[in-house]
Amino acid sequence: MKIRNLDTRPITLEIKDIMEENPHTKTFVFEFPLSSEPGQFVMLWLPGSDEKPFSIAFDDGNEFWLTICKVGEATDKIFELEKGDKVGIRGPYGTSYEFEEGEKIALVSGGYGAAPMFNVAKRALEKGASPYFFIGARNEDLLLYRKRVKDLDIPLHLSTDDGSVGHKGYITEVLLKEMDEIQFDRIFACGPELMMKAVGKIAEENKVKCALSVEKYMKCGFGVCGQCTIDDSGECVCTKGPVMDWDYIKNLPEFGAYHRDAQGNKHYFR
Ligand SMILES: Cc1cc2nc3c(=O)[nH]c(=O)nc-3n(C[C@H](O)[C@H](O)[C@H](O)COP(=O)(O)OP(=O)(O)OC[C@H]3O[C@@H](n4cnc5c(N)ncnc54)[C@H](O)[C@@H]3O)c2cc1C
């Protein structure tokens, strides 16, 4: 897992297009040869507001996409942006998903995690691997990237908490059932931390290699400020991750237990 770029200066990019995914989620399109690897992220700076990390949802060497959920102050401001507005972009940063040609890869996602996993699926297909996509959400309206994944013509499994579409329950239950039929070479996951922890345990019990997109509160994005240092390793998630192997993550007491806010205060998962 390599770090691709340590450039610390933002470039100014115009928003080429905006696609509305659902009332709380938009995809922002930028025309720029980012040269990212699947799983990496960029820092998006909105002058006068804030700078925040977002995963790359698509990158064909010509344009790249960021799929952003409106959850607070900074993302509220990003949602006010229109086509033609300009933002600052730094990156790509962090580690990426690694796999080999011919491998069967389970891509498990929850929430906006479906967007970066779509990027992984596209790259996997280009490299001659076989991706199997799993998306879980609270209800049908929150299932992101369903149509785009369907258009890739790969196996797609859905779950919703309320049963409005797909399996009623957790996406990990669907993954386990599929594992009775298919011997995956790798399992990757991006989504809520507790879901990823469950995926990591399933992979370990079934002796399948596993990597996860770990998210911690990030400020600089390139390992200088120390904000996203993960207990007890002392490593910054922005450089050691965000993509990390389960074999490494499983020994970190912070993972799946709590996260820290901008001031470093702990918030325990319930
Ligand atoms: C590597 C990485 C990739 C990400 N990719 C995406 C993505 O593709 N799409 C997406 O919608 N969101 C993504 N996020 C989360 C996104 O950065 C936060 O949702 C966003 O910064 C919230 O800012 P806010 O001011 O609107 O909300 P706030 O009210 O400040 O926070 C809402 C939530 O977002 C978290 N958050 C806030 N600031 C940060 C930060 N600087 N770093 C990490 N978490 C933060 C808070 O802990 C809180 O849980 C990613 C985060 C990381 C670390």
The ligand as a Gaussian input file, in Angstrom:
#p B3LYP/6-31G(d) Opt

LIG

0 1
 C      -10.397000       9.520000       4.638000
 C      -11.781000      10.086000       4.732000
 C      -12.623000       9.993000       3.648000
 C      -13.912000      10.531000       3.693000
 N      -14.710000      10.414000       2.594000
 C      -15.933000      10.943000       2.611000
 C      -16.776000      10.854000       1.450000
 O      -16.394000      10.305000       0.411000
 N      -18.006000      11.422000       1.519000
 C      -18.459000      12.043000       2.661000
 O      -19.590000      12.539000       2.660000
 N      -17.687000      12.132000       3.769000
 C      -16.444000      11.611000       3.768000
 N      -15.650000      11.703000       4.886000
 C      -16.184000      12.363000       6.092000
 C      -16.157000      13.853000       5.887000
 O      -14.828000      14.335000       5.874000
 C      -16.961000      14.503000       7.026000
 O      -18.278000      14.036000       6.983000
 C      -17.021000      15.976000       6.879000
 O      -15.755000      16.483000       7.116000
 C      -18.055000      16.571000       7.845000
 O      -17.835000      17.959000       8.016000
 P      -18.996000      18.914000       8.530000
 O      -18.386000      20.175000       9.030000
 O      -20.037000      19.052000       7.489000
 O      -19.668000      18.121000       9.724000
 P      -19.367000      18.114000      11.282000
 O      -20.606000      18.533000      11.977000
 O      -18.081000      18.807000      11.591000
 O      -19.123000      16.566000      11.539000
 C      -20.034000      15.533000      11.176000
 C      -19.307000      14.204000      11.253000
 O      -18.168000      14.182000      10.367000
 C      -16.958000      13.951000      11.081000
 N      -15.914000      14.869000      10.621000
 C      -15.954000      16.213000      10.657000
 N      -14.816000      16.731000      10.191000
 C      -14.024000      15.685000       9.873000
 C      -12.704000      15.582000       9.373000
 N      -11.957000      16.640000       9.130000
 N      -12.197000      14.330000       9.176000
 C      -12.938000      13.240000       9.428000
 N      -14.194000      13.288000       9.898000
 C      -14.728000      14.492000      10.131000
 C      -17.278000      14.262000      12.543000
 O      -16.451000      13.523000      13.428000
 C      -18.726000      13.881000      12.637000
 O      -18.871000      12.509000      12.869000
 C      -14.375000      11.167000       4.880000
 C      -13.527000      11.258000       5.999000
 C      -12.244000      10.714000       5.928000
 C      -11.347000      10.812000       7.123000

